[in-house]
């Protein structure tokens, strides 16, 4: 379930990035200044990479947690569980930040550029 949601989210972000790249190319071809849009797109892609890295770290923590649980090392299990919770919260914060960037900056900039045409 979790993996499917994460894949669906990653696909959504990739689709947005591809569509923005296409829009940038079209707008540049029309002679529109897209400097601000390129900066937003760069930040968007960086945040996506950060989210992917956080997911990979979470997977490692969860694997460590499973190993500690099987070995019945309660102290390590609790430490790994706490780390996994922290990483999951960081992922949620990054995802919120990405959604806010898309909603508040990317869409607004695209609409502003559309209005200039």
Secondary structure, 3 states (H helix, E strand, C coil): CHHHHHHHHHHHHHHHHHHHHHHHHHHHHCCCCCHHHHHHHHHHHHHHHHHHHHHHHHHHHHHHHHHHHHHCCHHHHHHHHHHHHHHHHHHHHHHHHHHHHHHHHHHHHHHHHHHHC
